[in-house]
Amino acid sequence: MSEVPTLELVQKQKIANLLPDAPLGVAYEASGVLAKDDKLFVVFDNSTSVARLSQDLSPNPMNGLFGMARGEDGYEGITYNAAKQRYYLLVESRKQKSGCYRAEIVEYDNTLSYVKRRSLDFGFKTANKGFEAVAHVRRDRQDYVLALCEGNKCKSGRRGRQPGDGRVQLFKKKKRRWSHVDTIKLPKSVEFEDYSAMSIHGSRVVVVSQENSRLWVGVFDEAAWSWRGNGQTYQFPRSADNRKLYGNVEGAAWITPSRLVTVSDRRKDDQSKRFTCTDQSVDIFDLPS
């Protein structure tokens, strides 16, 4: 078996260190990131605020928290519709009258003010195993979003952890909802136990696994809504004794065709304390040449 290449760390910083007057003891459970106009926009699954950060990871005066005040829902992902100048923020799930759960897309304008929300026409049986990331595609003057399922075959439990069956759901924007169009299977070569982040830059797509501490880069054929080839898997940097250091990556975005930014959630209580050095952080990586 060929060795998996390791991402090259360029820069890293704790989110709290980038926010002016950040209060002590506040958790920044980052779950998604968007790179746009030399800025990073970060969402959290424990807050409805959106962090705007300088892309050079400096404690810039323009950094801060914007959008709605803290509420009951956080967000799992963020993407941008340049044609409509709208941010799309992904809510993992809301319980429906039928008893199932559906994700929602919340729209913000360029001032990060609330515009409206639409549900995604796709049901889940549980509240916390839904969509983990969202990416916008505009084709033939029509808006689409790709939503990444957290579990394999979009399932929870043991079935969702059986590698090799990643799924992306495709939706088309309607007046009141996002209508389900198709299911796009990830290549069998993407042997991840879970899926926590996704980003599209032109035809290049990145998909991240939190559990495996790896990411996959593939080429997307937008016209056919399918993949070209098997892509390439990379691992996040590891310790000197080859142990995982990144166990909480939940957001990723392209900065250039060879450079990525990731954001990480808070370390879970049952995780090793070594993950503390990389949790609640922003990290920039280059793909190895």
C-alpha positions in Angstrom: 0.0 0.0 0.0 1.4 3.4 -1.0 2.1 5.9 1.8 -0.5 8.7 2.2 1.1 12.2 1.6 1.0 14.6 4.6 -0.3 18.1 4.3 2.2 20.9 4.9 1.2 23.2 7.8 1.8 26.9 6.8 0.2 28.7 9.7 -2.2 28.2 12.6 -3.9 30.2 15.2 -6.5 29.8 17.9 -9.8 31.5 17.0 -10.0 33.2 20.4 -6.6 34.9 19.7 -8.0 36.4 16.5 -11.0 38.0 18.0 -10.7 41.4 19.7 -11.7 41.4 23.4 -12.7 37.8 23.2 -14.1 36.8 26.7 -12.3 34.1 28.6 -13.9 30.7 28.8 -16.0 30.9 25.7 -15.9 27.9 23.4 -15.5 28.5 19.7 -16.9 25.2 18.2 -16.0 26.0 14.6 -17.9 23.9 12.1 -17.4 25.6 8.7 -15.3 28.1 6.9 -15.4 30.2 3.7 -12.4 32.0 2.1 -13.6 35.2 0.3 -11.9 38.5 -0.5 -8.8 37.9 1.6 -11.1 37.2 4.6 -12.3 34.0 6.3 -15.9 33.6 7.4 -16.3 31.0 10.2 -19.5 29.5 11.5 -20.0 27.6 14.8 -22.3 24.8 15.8 -22.9 26.5 19.2 -23.7 30.0 18.0 -25.5 31.8 15.2 -22.8 34.4 15.0 -20.4 34.4 12.1 -16.7 35.3 12.6 -15.0 37.4 10.1 -11.2 37.0 10.2 -8.3 38.3 8.3 -6.9 35.6 6.0 -3.3 36.3 7.3 -4.4 35.1 10.7 -3.5 38.3 12.4 -5.5 39.9 15.3 -6.8 42.6 12.8 -9.2 45.3 14.0 -11.6 44.2 11.2 -12.0 40.8 12.9 -15.2 40.2 14.8 -18.5 38.3 15.3 -21.4 39.3 13.1 -24.9 38.1 12.1 -27.6 37.1 14.4 -27.2 37.0 18.2 -26.6 33.7 20.0 -29.6 31.4 19.6 -30.7 27.8 19.9 -29.3 26.8 16.5 -25.7 26.9 15.2 -24.5 26.2 11.7 -22.6 23.3 10.2 -21.4 24.9 7.0 -21.2 28.1 4.9 -20.9 28.9 1.2 -21.5 31.9 -1.0 -23.6 32.7 -4.0 -21.7 35.4 -5.9 -24.4 36.0 -8.5 -27.0 36.8 -5.8 -24.5 38.1 -3.2 -25.9 35.8 -0.6 -24.2 33.7 2.1 -25.8 30.3 2.6 -25.5 28.9 6.1 -26.4 25.3 6.8 -28.5 24.2 9.8 -27.9 20.5 10.3 -31.5 19.5 11.1 -34.9 20.7 12.4 -37.6 18.3 13.5 -40.6 18.1 11.2 -44.3 17.4 12.0 -43.8 14.0 10.3 -41.2 13.1 13.0 -38.2 13.1 10.6 -35.5 15.8 10.5 -34.6 18.1 7.7 -31.7 20.5 7.2 -32.2 24.2 6.3 -30.3 26.8 4.4 -30.3 30.3 6.1 -29.6 33.2 3.8 -27.6 36.3 4.8 -26.9 39.3 2.7 -23.5 40.9 2.2 -23.9 42.8 5.5 -24.4 39.4 7.2 -28.0 40.3 7.9 -30.7 37.7 7.9 -32.8 37.4 4.7 -34.7 34.1 4.8 -34.5 30.3 5.3 -35.5 27.4 3.2 -35.6 23.7 4.1 -33.7 21.0 2.1 -36.1 18.3 0.8 -34.3 15.3 2.3 -35.2 13.5 5.6 -33.0 12.1 8.3 -34.2 9.8 11.2 -32.0 11.5 13.9 -31.2 15.1 14.7 -27.4 14.9 14.9 -26.4 12.8 11.9 -27.4 15.0 9.0 -25.5 17.2 6.6 -22.1 18.5 7.7 -21.1 20.8 4.8 -22.6 22.8 1.9 -21.2 24.1 -1.4 -23.0 26.4 -3.9 -22.9 25.8 -7.7 -24.6 28.0 -10.3 -25.4 26.4 -13.6 -27.5 27.7 -16.5 -28.6 30.6 -14.3 -30.0 28.2 -11.7 -28.7 27.8 -8.2 -27.8 24.5 -6.7 -26.3 23.4 -3.4 -24.3 20.2 -2.7 -24.8 18.9 0.9 -22.4 16.4 2.4 -23.8 13.6 4.6 -21.9 12.9 7.8 -22.4 9.2 7.7 -21.8 6.7 4.9 -24.9 6.0 2.8 -26.3 9.1 4.7 -26.9 6.7 7.7 -26.2 7.0 11.4 -24.9 4.3 13.8 -22.8 1.4 12.7 -24.0 1.5 9.1 -22.9 5.1 8.8 -19.3 4.2 9.9 -18.7 1.5 7.2 -16.1 3.2 4.9 -16.5 3.6 1.2 -20.0 4.9 0.8 -19.8 8.6 1.1 -22.8 10.6 -0.3 -23.4 14.1 -1.5 -27.0 15.2 -2.0 -27.8 17.7 -4.8 -30.5 20.3 -4.4 -32.1 22.9 -6.7 -33.4 26.2 -5.3 -37.1 26.7 -5.5 -39.2 29.6 -4.1 -39.9 28.0 -0.8 -37.5 25.1 -0.5 -34.4 23.4 -1.9 -35.7 20.5 -4.0 -33.8 17.2 -4.0 -32.4 16.5 -7.5 -29.9 13.6 -7.2 -27.5 11.6 -5.0 -23.8 11.8 -5.9 -21.7 8.9 -4.6 -18.1 9.6 -3.6 -15.6 7.3 -5.3 -15.1 4.0 -3.5 -11.4 5.1 -3.0 -12.6 7.6 -0.3 -12.6 5.1 2.6 -13.6 7.4 5.4 -15.6 6.5 8.5 -17.2 9.9 8.6 -17.4 13.2 6.6 -17.1 16.6 8.2 -16.2 19.2 5.6 -16.4 20.0 1.9 -15.4 22.8 -0.4 -15.4 23.4 -4.2 -13.0 25.6 -6.1 -13.6 25.4 -9.9 -13.5 21.7 -10.6 -11.5 20.8 -7.5 -13.3 19.4 -4.4 -12.0 18.7 -1.0 -13.8 16.3 1.5 -12.5 15.9 5.1 -12.9 13.1 7.6 -12.7 14.1 11.2 -12.3 10.5 12.5 -9.7 9.5 10.0 -7.8 12.8 10.3 -7.5 12.9 6.5 -8.9 14.7 3.5 -9.5 13.8 -0.1 -9.1 16.0 -3.2 -11.0 15.1 -6.3 -12.1 16.6 -9.6 -15.8 17.3 -10.1 -17.5 17.2 -13.5 -20.2 19.7 -12.9 -21.9 19.0 -16.3 -22.4 15.4 -15.4 -22.7 15.8 -11.6 -20.0 13.2 -11.2 -16.3 12.6 -10.5 -13.3 12.3 -12.8 -11.0 9.6 -11.5 -10.3 8.5 -7.9 -8.6 11.6 -6.6 -5.9 11.8 -4.0 -6.0 11.3 -0.2 -3.8 13.3 2.2 -3.3 13.0 6.0 -3.1 15.8 8.5 0.2 16.2 10.3 0.9 13.6 13.0 3.1 13.5 16.1 6.7 12.2 16.1 5.4 8.8 17.2 2.8 8.8 14.4 -0.3 9.6 16.4 -3.1 11.8 15.2 -2.9 15.5 16.2 -6.0 16.7 14.3 -9.2 15.0 15.5 -11.8 17.8 15.3 -11.6 19.3 11.8 -15.1 20.3 10.8 -14.6 23.0 8.1 -12.4 23.4 5.1 -12.2 25.9 2.2 -9.9 26.5 -0.8 -7.7 29.6 -0.7 -5.8 28.7 -3.9 -5.8 25.5 -6.0 -3.0 24.2 -3.8 -3.7 25.8 -0.4 -6.5 25.1 2.1 -7.8 26.5 5.3 -9.5 24.3 7.9 -11.3 25.1 11.2 -11.6 22.8 14.2 -14.3 22.1 16.8 -13.7 21.9 20.5 -12.0 18.7 21.8 -14.5 16.2 23.1 -14.3 15.0 26.7 -13.4 11.5 25.7 -10.6 12.5 23.4 -6.9 12.6 24.2 -5.6 15.9 25.6 -3.1 16.1 22.8 -6.0 17.3 20.5 -6.2 20.5 22.6 -3.3 22.0 20.7 -5.4 21.9 17.4 -9.0 22.4 18.6 -10.9 25.6 18.2 -8.3 26.8 15.7 -7.8 28.0 12.1 -5.0 26.2 10.2 -3.7 26.8 6.7 -2.1 23.9 4.7 -0.4 23.5 1.4 -0.9 20.3 -0.6 2.5 18.6 -0.9 4.0 18.9 -4.4 
